[in-house]
């Protein structure tokens, strides 16, 4: 199970770099969608057996991260009629380099942590740290509101990966509450994105500085 779990986590790390390096918002949404599906499978692999808790967490994660939330983002992108991220604060190639450096640092840092033996054989901790950094990088370097929403999703994916180490100890209601909060947060942000587009005919968040009381 550890080998399969690590393989999925490697794919997640590759998707992180892909999201940083592409200007096509549709492609970034697709990468985050695939991440959501892979993360939904992970509770089953971490436990090593199929349990009611793990199965319900997996179904909820796949439904929200892999279906419902991406569909909301597709609709927001279609309504705003945008396809590309224009002029990010940091170029796409430098962002990819920063993401690769952060991934390497996360691997080194995780190897120094006093983890339980069951967690040292997996990439849960380094993948979690690297994914959170990539999400934060997307948040601060992109100027389109919708790509900032995607950065928020990637950041939450990193937190979700870290929570996989506690999947047996964490009550199911806590896991479902976190996913519900994510859904509500993205739903509200998509509404805000629509209002920004109507007010400015653009999703460039830098234009918000022109608002006056």
VEXDREN-2710 file (C-alpha; in Angstrom, 1 decimal):
% VEXDREN-2710
k/r/px/py/pz
1/UNK/0.0/0.0/0.0
2/UNK/2.8/2.4/0.8
3/UNK/4.3/2.0/-2.7
4/UNK/0.9/2.9/-4.3
5/UNK/0.4/5.8/-1.9
6/UNK/3.8/7.2/-2.6
7/UNK/3.2/6.9/-6.4
8/UNK/0.0/8.9/-6.0
9/UNK/1.8/11.5/-3.9
10/UNK/4.5/11.8/-6.6
11/UNK/1.8/12.5/-9.2
12/UNK/0.4/15.2/-6.8
13/UNK/3.8/16.8/-6.6
14/UNK/4.1/16.8/-10.4
15/UNK/0.7/18.4/-10.7
16/UNK/1.8/21.1/-8.3
17/UNK/4.6/22.1/-10.7
18/UNK/2.4/21.8/-13.7
19/UNK/-0.1/24.2/-12.1
20/UNK/2.7/26.7/-11.4
21/UNK/4.0/26.5/-15.0
22/UNK/0.9/26.8/-17.1
23/UNK/-0.9/30.0/-18.1
24/UNK/-4.1/28.2/-19.1
25/UNK/-6.6/28.5/-16.3
26/UNK/-8.6/25.5/-17.7
27/UNK/-5.5/23.3/-17.4
28/UNK/-4.9/24.5/-13.8
29/UNK/-8.5/23.6/-12.9
30/UNK/-7.9/20.2/-14.5
31/UNK/-4.7/19.6/-12.5
32/UNK/-6.5/20.5/-9.3
33/UNK/-9.4/18.2/-10.2
34/UNK/-7.1/15.3/-10.7
35/UNK/-5.4/16.2/-7.4
36/UNK/-8.8/16.0/-5.7
37/UNK/-9.5/12.6/-7.1
38/UNK/-6.1/11.2/-6.0
39/UNK/-6.5/12.7/-2.6
40/UNK/-10.0/11.1/-2.3
41/UNK/-8.4/7.7/-2.8
42/UNK/-5.7/8.2/-0.2
43/UNK/-7.8/7.6/3.0
44/UNK/-8.3/4.0/1.8
45/UNK/-4.6/3.5/1.1
46/UNK/-3.5/5.0/4.4
47/UNK/-5.7/2.7/6.5
48/UNK/-4.6/-0.3/4.5
49/UNK/-8.1/-1.7/4.5
50/UNK/-11.6/-0.4/3.5
51/UNK/-13.5/0.9/6.5
52/UNK/-16.7/2.8/6.8
53/UNK/-14.9/6.0/7.9
54/UNK/-12.3/5.8/5.2
55/UNK/-14.8/5.0/2.5
56/UNK/-17.1/7.8/3.5
57/UNK/-14.2/10.3/3.6
58/UNK/-13.1/9.1/0.2
59/UNK/-16.5/9.5/-1.4
60/UNK/-17.0/12.9/0.1
61/UNK/-13.5/14.1/-1.0
62/UNK/-13.9/12.8/-4.5
63/UNK/-17.4/14.3/-4.9
64/UNK/-16.3/17.7/-3.6
65/UNK/-12.7/18.1/-4.8
66/UNK/-13.1/16.1/-8.0
67/UNK/-16.6/17.0/-9.2
68/UNK/-18.6/19.7/-7.5
69/UNK/-15.9/22.4/-6.9
70/UNK/-14.3/22.0/-10.3
71/UNK/-17.7/22.4/-11.9
72/UNK/-18.2/25.6/-10.0
73/UNK/-14.8/26.9/-11.2
74/UNK/-15.6/26.0/-14.8
75/UNK/-18.9/28.0/-14.6
76/UNK/-17.1/30.9/-13.0
77/UNK/-14.4/30.9/-15.7
78/UNK/-17.1/30.6/-18.5
79/UNK/-19.1/33.5/-17.1
80/UNK/-16.0/35.6/-16.8
81/UNK/-14.9/34.6/-20.3
82/UNK/-11.2/34.2/-19.4
83/UNK/-8.8/31.5/-20.5
84/UNK/-5.3/32.7/-19.5
85/UNK/-3.6/34.2/-16.5
86/UNK/-2.0/37.4/-17.8
87/UNK/1.1/38.9/-16.3
88/UNK/1.5/37.1/-13.0
89/UNK/3.5/38.9/-10.4
90/UNK/6.2/36.2/-10.8
91/UNK/6.8/34.5/-14.1
92/UNK/5.7/30.9/-14.7
93/UNK/9.2/29.5/-15.0
94/UNK/10.5/31.2/-11.8
95/UNK/7.4/29.9/-10.0
96/UNK/8.1/26.3/-11.2
97/UNK/11.7/26.7/-10.0
98/UNK/10.5/27.9/-6.6
99/UNK/8.1/25.0/-6.4
100/UNK/10.8/22.5/-7.2
101/UNK/13.1/24.0/-4.6
102/UNK/10.3/23.9/-2.1
103/UNK/9.6/20.3/-2.9
104/UNK/13.3/19.4/-2.4
105/UNK/13.4/21.4/0.9
106/UNK/10.2/19.6/2.1
107/UNK/11.8/16.2/1.5
108/UNK/14.9/17.2/3.4
109/UNK/13.0/18.8/6.3
110/UNK/10.6/15.9/6.6
111/UNK/13.5/13.4/6.9
112/UNK/14.7/15.3/10.0
113/UNK/11.3/15.3/11.8
114/UNK/10.7/12.7/14.6
115/UNK/7.9/10.9/12.9
116/UNK/6.4/7.6/13.8
117/UNK/7.8/4.6/11.9
118/UNK/4.5/4.1/10.1
119/UNK/4.9/7.6/8.5
120/UNK/8.6/7.6/7.7
121/UNK/8.0/5.2/4.8
122/UNK/5.5/7.5/3.0
123/UNK/5.7/10.9/1.4
124/UNK/2.7/12.3/3.3
125/UNK/4.6/14.9/5.2
126/UNK/6.9/16.3/2.4
127/UNK/4.0/16.2/-0.1
128/UNK/1.8/18.1/2.4
129/UNK/4.4/20.8/3.0
130/UNK/5.3/21.2/-0.7
131/UNK/1.6/21.3/-1.7
132/UNK/0.8/24.0/0.9
133/UNK/3.7/26.1/-0.3
134/UNK/2.6/25.8/-3.9
135/UNK/-0.9/26.8/-2.9
136/UNK/0.5/29.8/-1.1
137/UNK/2.6/30.7/-4.1
138/UNK/-0.4/30.6/-6.4
139/UNK/-2.3/32.8/-4.0
140/UNK/0.4/35.5/-3.9
141/UNK/1.7/35.5/-7.4
142/UNK/-1.5/35.3/-9.5
143/UNK/-3.6/38.4/-10.1
144/UNK/-6.8/36.7/-11.5
145/UNK/-9.3/36.1/-8.8
146/UNK/-10.2/32.6/-10.1
147/UNK/-6.6/31.5/-10.0
148/UNK/-6.3/32.7/-6.5
149/UNK/-9.3/30.5/-5.6
150/UNK/-7.4/27.6/-7.2
151/UNK/-4.4/28.5/-5.0
152/UNK/-6.6/28.3/-2.0
153/UNK/-7.8/24.9/-3.1
154/UNK/-4.2/23.6/-3.5
155/UNK/-3.3/25.0/-0.1
156/UNK/-6.2/23.1/1.4
157/UNK/-5.1/20.0/-0.5
158/UNK/-1.8/20.2/1.3
159/UNK/-3.6/20.4/4.7
160/UNK/-5.8/17.4/3.6
161/UNK/-2.7/15.3/2.8
162/UNK/-1.3/16.1/6.3
163/UNK/-4.6/15.0/7.8
164/UNK/-4.2/11.6/6.3
165/UNK/-1.8/10.7/9.1
166/UNK/-4.7/11.2/11.5
167/UNK/-7.4/9.5/9.5
168/UNK/-7.8/6.7/12.0
169/UNK/-7.7/9.0/15.1
170/UNK/-9.7/11.9/13.7
171/UNK/-13.5/11.7/14.1
172/UNK/-15.4/11.4/10.8
173/UNK/-17.5/14.4/11.6
174/UNK/-14.4/16.6/11.7
175/UNK/-13.3/15.4/8.3
176/UNK/-16.7/16.0/6.8
177/UNK/-16.9/19.4/8.5
178/UNK/-13.6/20.5/6.9
179/UNK/-14.8/19.4/3.5
180/UNK/-18.1/21.3/4.0
181/UNK/-16.2/24.4/5.0
182/UNK/-14.1/24.1/1.9
183/UNK/-17.2/23.8/-0.3
184/UNK/-18.9/26.8/1.4
185/UNK/-15.7/28.9/1.1
186/UNK/-15.3/28.2/-2.6
187/UNK/-19.0/28.8/-3.2
188/UNK/-18.8/32.2/-1.6
189/UNK/-15.6/33.1/-3.4
190/UNK/-17.1/32.1/-6.8
191/UNK/-20.0/34.6/-6.1
192/UNK/-17.4/37.2/-5.2
193/UNK/-15.6/36.5/-8.4
194/UNK/-18.8/37.0/-10.4
195/UNK/-19.4/40.4/-8.7
196/UNK/-15.8/41.5/-9.4
197/UNK/-16.2/40.6/-13.1
198/UNK/-19.4/42.5/-13.3
199/UNK/-18.0/45.6/-11.6
200/UNK/-14.7/45.8/-13.4
201/UNK/-15.2/43.7/-16.5
202/UNK/-12.0/42.0/-15.3
203/UNK/-10.9/39.5/-12.7
204/UNK/-7.7/41.3/-11.9
205/UNK/-7.8/41.8/-8.1
206/UNK/-5.4/44.7/-8.4
207/UNK/-8.3/46.8/-9.6
208/UNK/-10.0/46.4/-6.2
209/UNK/-7.8/49.3/-4.9
210/UNK/-9.9/51.7/-6.9
211/UNK/-12.9/51.0/-4.6
212/UNK/-13.9/54.0/-2.5
213/UNK/-16.1/54.2/0.5
END
